[in-house]
């Protein structure tokens, strides 16, 4: 018997996606009787835009990150005032679209940062024109990018995946309630790993240990504070996206391997 306008398809979009909009009650009851729920494939209005914003913020953070700022006793990197947005985006990806969407965004960020570091090195290595006198300043800015990009990538693997994994597991533990426990809890774990790794790899051997420890503590406190202060906005964005997209992912059967290409989940 042919299905009508809204038809179920066998291939789901990304891991953990579950849709209800536009599907008849009878169809939903039949799908619920199956061991693994079927899904409706349709384009997402905001996922690509959020992913693009995530990658842009990540790349800008790597460009401004080498500068160490002074705010009283604190010694944060300039990136700490922007980089926490990537964790908020990661929370939104995992909470709304599932761990698979977050993993996809992280990989896109990885390749974008790799390209930025490679092109920065190439641009510095190219011989400057005799009438152009900005080579030293240019090399100062872009010459450190490869090391800082490497630090970000290593921290990326540990921090972003720790953040997404923690949020996905807490969502199952709380049965989708108490969003603040997931956004703050995942940041506490993810940023602890991320901050320690990125500061040690990026500045180890070039700065005294006392300054490195101060930077780790300063950056960690700022990142967690930003996440806590942004909780009301996160609530608003997550609620709007779930309503608009008709999706609320629970990673019950998700493969959390960062290298996995699995697209199905439940």
QUIDA-V304255 format. One record per backbone hydrogen bond with DSSP energy under -0.5 kcal/mol. CO is the residue of the C=O (numbers start at 1). NH is the residue of the N-H. Records with the same first field share a line. If there is no record, write none. Layout:
CO->NH ; NH
This chain:
5->7
9->39
10->12
14->17
15->100
18->248
20->23
24->28
25->29
26->30
27->31
28->32
29->33
31->34
39->9 ; 41
40->42
46->50
47->51
48->52
49->53
50->54
51->55
52->56
53->57
54->58
55->59
56->60
57->61
58->62
59->63
60->64
61->65
64->67
67->69 ; 78
69->71
71->74
74->71
76->69
77->80
78->81
79->82 ; 83
82->85
83->86 ; 87
84->88
85->89
86->90
87->91
88->92
89->93
90->94
91->95
92->96 ; 97
93->97 ; 98
96->249
98->101 ; 102
99->103
100->104
101->105
102->106
103->107
104->108
105->109
106->110
107->111
108->112
109->113
110->114
111->115
112->116
113->117
114->118
115->119
116->120
117->121
118->122
119->123
120->124
121->125
122->126
129->132
131->133
134->138
135->139
136->140
137->141
138->142
139->143
142->146
144->148
145->149
146->150
147->151
148->152
149->153
150->154
151->155
152->156
153->157
154->158
155->159
156->160 ; 161
157->161
158->162
159->163
160->164
161->165
162->166
163->167
164->168
165->169
166->170
167->171
168->172
169->173
170->174
171->176
172->175
174->177
178->181 ; 182
179->182 ; 183
180->184
181->185
182->186
183->187
184->188
185->189
186->190
187->191
188->192
189->193
190->194
191->195
192->196
193->197
194->198
195->199
196->200
197->201
198->202
199->203
200->204
203->206 ; 207
207->205
208->211 ; 212
209->213
210->214
211->215
212->216
213->217
214->218
215->219
216->220
217->221
218->222
219->223
220->224
221->225
222->226
223->227
224->228
225->229
226->230
228->231
230->234
231->235
232->236
233->237
234->238
235->239
236->240
237->241
238->242
239->243
240->244
241->245
242->246 ; 247
246->20
250->252
254->256
257->260
